[in-house]
Amino acid sequence: MPKRGGSEVFRITGARQGLADDVRGRQRRYIISMTVRTLSVIAAAVLWNVERHVAIVALALGILLPYVAVVIANAGRETPPSLPSTFVPAPVRPALDAAEASADGDAERPYGRN
């Protein structure tokens, strides 16, 4: 029996990812970003006397990447699923209009004639 009350109906494919999976993904992105930062700082230190321009770029990457990593790790759960692909409108049932209900005469007596 379909639910009444005009509630919205969503497809299960539009459901969000579980919280544990979401946190795990954020942690993985953060660890990858911090690993890249560590490698770029080490590369800057190693290349400082060999190739100064590459070392400066690696050092800039090492300085900017913590901010970017935090922003990337914190992004995610705020965006709801897109409505056009997941929203299914509830079926609309035609209602009797007031003229039809009064012409019928049974609208005021819910259990039929006495």
URKA-V145729 format. One record per residue. N is the residue number from 0. RES is the residue in three letters. OMEGA is omega in degrees with one decimal (* if undefined). Layout:
BEGIN
n=N res=RES omega=OMEGA
n=N res=RES omega=OMEGA
END
This chain:
BEGIN
n=0 res=MET omega=-179.1
n=1 res=PRO omega=178.3
n=2 res=LYS omega=176.6
n=3 res=ARG omega=176.0
n=4 res=GLY omega=175.7
n=5 res=GLY omega=179.0
n=6 res=SER omega=179.8
n=7 res=GLU omega=-180.0
n=8 res=VAL omega=179.5
n=9 res=PHE omega=174.0
n=10 res=ARG omega=-179.1
n=11 res=ILE omega=179.0
n=12 res=THR omega=178.8
n=13 res=GLY omega=-179.0
n=14 res=ALA omega=179.1
n=15 res=ARG omega=174.8
n=16 res=GLN omega=179.1
n=17 res=GLY omega=-177.1
n=18 res=LEU omega=-179.8
n=19 res=ALA omega=178.1
n=20 res=ASP omega=179.1
n=21 res=ASP omega=179.3
n=22 res=VAL omega=179.0
n=23 res=ARG omega=178.3
n=24 res=GLY omega=177.4
n=25 res=ARG omega=179.0
n=26 res=GLN omega=179.7
n=27 res=ARG omega=178.8
n=28 res=ARG omega=-179.6
n=29 res=TYR omega=-179.6
n=30 res=ILE omega=177.7
n=31 res=ILE omega=179.7
n=32 res=SER omega=179.9
n=33 res=MET omega=175.2
n=34 res=THR omega=177.2
n=35 res=VAL omega=178.4
n=36 res=ARG omega=-179.8
n=37 res=THR omega=179.0
n=38 res=LEU omega=179.7
n=39 res=SER omega=176.7
n=40 res=VAL omega=177.2
n=41 res=ILE omega=178.0
n=42 res=ALA omega=177.9
n=43 res=ALA omega=-179.9
n=44 res=ALA omega=-178.5
n=45 res=VAL omega=-174.4
n=46 res=LEU omega=-174.3
n=47 res=TRP omega=-179.2
n=48 res=ASN omega=-177.8
n=49 res=VAL omega=-177.8
n=50 res=GLU omega=-171.3
n=51 res=ARG omega=-177.8
n=52 res=HIS omega=178.1
n=53 res=VAL omega=179.2
n=54 res=ALA omega=178.7
n=55 res=ILE omega=177.2
n=56 res=VAL omega=178.5
n=57 res=ALA omega=178.3
n=58 res=LEU omega=176.7
n=59 res=ALA omega=176.0
n=60 res=LEU omega=178.6
n=61 res=GLY omega=179.0
n=62 res=ILE omega=-176.2
n=63 res=LEU omega=-173.5
n=64 res=LEU omega=177.6
n=65 res=PRO omega=177.8
n=66 res=TYR omega=-179.6
n=67 res=VAL omega=-179.7
n=68 res=ALA omega=179.0
n=69 res=VAL omega=179.4
n=70 res=VAL omega=179.6
n=71 res=ILE omega=-178.7
n=72 res=ALA omega=-179.1
n=73 res=ASN omega=179.7
n=74 res=ALA omega=174.0
n=75 res=GLY omega=-168.2
n=76 res=ARG omega=-176.3
n=77 res=GLU omega=-175.4
n=78 res=THR omega=177.5
n=79 res=PRO omega=176.2
n=80 res=PRO omega=-177.6
n=81 res=SER omega=-174.5
n=82 res=LEU omega=-177.3
n=83 res=PRO omega=-177.7
n=84 res=SER omega=-175.0
n=85 res=THR omega=-175.7
n=86 res=PHE omega=175.6
n=87 res=VAL omega=-178.2
n=88 res=PRO omega=178.0
n=89 res=ALA omega=-179.8
n=90 res=PRO omega=-178.6
n=91 res=VAL omega=178.0
n=92 res=ARG omega=178.5
n=93 res=PRO omega=-179.8
n=94 res=ALA omega=174.7
n=95 res=LEU omega=176.7
n=96 res=ASP omega=-171.6
n=97 res=ALA omega=-179.2
n=98 res=ALA omega=179.1
n=99 res=GLU omega=-178.2
n=100 res=ALA omega=-179.7
n=101 res=SER omega=178.3
n=102 res=ALA omega=179.8
n=103 res=ASP omega=177.4
n=104 res=GLY omega=-179.1
n=105 res=ASP omega=-176.6
n=106 res=ALA omega=-178.4
n=107 res=GLU omega=179.6
n=108 res=ARG omega=-173.8
n=109 res=PRO omega=-176.2
n=110 res=TYR omega=177.0
n=111 res=GLY omega=-177.2
n=112 res=ARG omega=179.5
n=113 res=ASN omega=*
END
